[in-house]
Amino acid sequence: MKFKALLLLCLTLPLGAVLAQSAKTYQVKSPDGKISINISAGATVSWSVKHEDTEVITPSSISITLDDGQVLGSNTVVKKAVPVSNNSVINTPVYKKTSVQDNYNQLTLNFKGDYGLVFRAYNDGAAYRFVTQKKGMITIVNEEANFNFKDDNKAFLPFVSDYRNKDKFTTSFEGHYDQINLSAVKKDTLAFLPILVDVGSAKKAVIMEADLQDYPGMYLTTSEGHNLHGVFAKYPTEEAVLRINYVVNKRANYIAKTDGTRSFPWRVVVISTEDKQLADNDMMQKLAAPSQITDYSWIKPGKVAWDWWNDWNVTHVDFKAGINVPTYKYYTDFAAANKLEYIIIDEGWSDDYDLNKTKLDVQQIVDYAKQKNVGVILWSTWYAFSKDTEAVMEKFEKMGIKGFKVDFIDRDDQKMVSSLYDIAKKAAAHHLLIDYHGMYKPSGMQRTWPNIINCEGVKGLENMKWGTDNQPGYDVSIPFIRMMSGSMDYTPGGMRNATKEAFRPVNSNPMTQGTRCHQLAMYTVFEAPLQMLSDNPSIYQREQESTNFIAAIPTTFDATVSLDGKVGDFVSIARKKGTTWYAGAMTNWNARDLTIDLSFLGDGTYKATVFEDGINAGRDATDYSTKTINVTAKDKLSIKMASGGGWAARFERQ
């Protein structure tokens, strides 16, 4: 009781006489006292965030405007301020660790007008969300979400650039990061979440959203000063098929129609004092709605033999490779031989608009794969899958299909977000996995519906087929930014590795930028409960040593330790499954020496199987070497990574 009294006193103390007399001020601090959220509620509502003496977010106004003219956050009258503290454990069975500590202090402000605001302070960040208690449906005209910064900080911003239609909100959610000062952000651009801002003193702030349900996703743009503010897609009113996308031609004058009694998405700022903290952050799990699934036994993470990236280009076989039964039996045999859990039948097996119009004997492949203990996942466009979702699921569940890879989503307006949650719910009822590969970023749905086994929303390996600049630099940025929002369907595993000078885009036999060990390290560094082996079985069989190594890496883990890293430069991570540890390190185009501290191992002696860049990897990126050594937690390993290089290891307890 004494603690609650002290907390309530802290929450209601005035912040200063400089604020308008009519405004009430509140403060909520993180459990360790280092992060503070300051709230002013009067004519407007604003929030600000500090980490110790660093102003992370300066006072920033927030509101929601309804179509009846009411502005939630304007001319406020606080009816009640309710402080709460929480310290509990969230079980996370399909994740990078088995559980997450959920420790925060919270303040709920209930306002006259049947709405409120909830503020949470964690040791690693701050968040707020609106809540409403209104009868019937309400229409949201717009939301005001501001993130003001004190200085002209440098930011990592992925801008919308790949428009799928004249509508700027139909996009792939893929983009390298522009590393620019906030003042250099053009006013007509949109950045999609998450984004990172360097706020000085080695501290970083990552802005993201969580628990996005029945509401459009947030983009960020600038107006003046050092401000970023939210932009939301209006509700679609006119749509049409454009090739295999379902695009928007016209939008309403509101962003959402929704239940009047609900919680809105969290607006989140994660704060780190070292970059490596961002590579092992659990904020999305802590803020997402709890899992709606109680029986996880049928959700089986694993690895997949993938066909599309390698253009079905198997060789030294007695059949013509392509989208046919012999080719998929070959992929199945490869998967079985290497203990991979799944194969995917990607684009081309059916009509892009009607999954009942098949060009392939899928049942024969499913029956063959079942004999080999290999599951089959089918690709589909969102448009084809959503036309009669229940009938499609019922049909293919009976056939023995284990899940769907849903592609060409390319939107996160309210209609699309609601559709994706609906698909996840229905898929769970049919015990089907869902991979939202279709250019969609997760925002908490993977905790709420763990059968959403992966999401794309990342500029992954497929881009190597048509070429891109500085992929290794991007590879060592996304663990600190994009990966914070959830797992990534990056699709690693290319075996035709190239130096910066030797790389060229090739469709049928695609190369990768960086070394072989750069690719191998991705299987530990990148989070993906459903992880692809993107190259073709023929080349994997010729590179069996590398194949054996990546095939043995799990896709979910019991524990994770972020070892070291600097966003855009390098990253090193270790993960544990059972008694075995796996570690990976990657660098950008700069060759780099690192020290790997093995104190994460704990007691005992471990046999380490190590893959490292070969002495000539700077000239031939496929060059690597392996070694087996015995190590303990007292050891430190000195590693050398070539340009675009990597390092990977497995530690088995003896």
Buried (B, 14 or more C-beta within 10 A) or exposed (E): EEEEEEBBEBBBEEBEEEBEEEBBBBBBBBBEEBBBBBBBBBEBBBBBBBBEEBBBBBBBBBBBBBEEEBBBBBEBEBEEBEBBEEEEEBEBBBBBBBBBEBBBBBBBBBBEBBBBBBBBBBBBBBBBBBBBEBEEEBBBBBBBBBBBBBBEBBBBBBBBEBBBBEBBBBBBBBBBBBBBEBEEBEEEBBBBBBBBBBBBEEBBBBBBBBBBBBBBBBBBBBEEEBBBBBBBBBBBEEBEEBEBBBBBBEBBEBBBBBEBEBBBBBBBBBBBBBBBBBBBBBBBBBBBBEBBBEEEEEBBBBBBBBBBBBBBBBEEEEEEBBBBBEBBBBBBBBBBBBEBBBBBBBBBBBEBEEBEEEEBEBBEBBEBBEEBEBBBBBBBBBBBBBBBBEEBBEBBBEEBBBBBBBBBBBBBBBBBBBBBBBBBBBBBEBBBBBBBBBBBBBBBBBBBBBBBBBBBBBBBBBBBBEBBEBBBBBBBBBBBBBBBBBBBBBBBBBBBBBBBEEBEEBEEBBBBBBBBBBBBBBBBBBBBBBBBBBBBBBBBBEBEEBBEBBBBBBBBBBBBBBBBBBBBBBBBBBBBBEEBBBBBBBBBBBBBEBEBBBEBBEEEEBBBBBBBBBEEBBEBBBBBEBEEEEBEBEBEBEBBBBBBBBBBBBBBBE
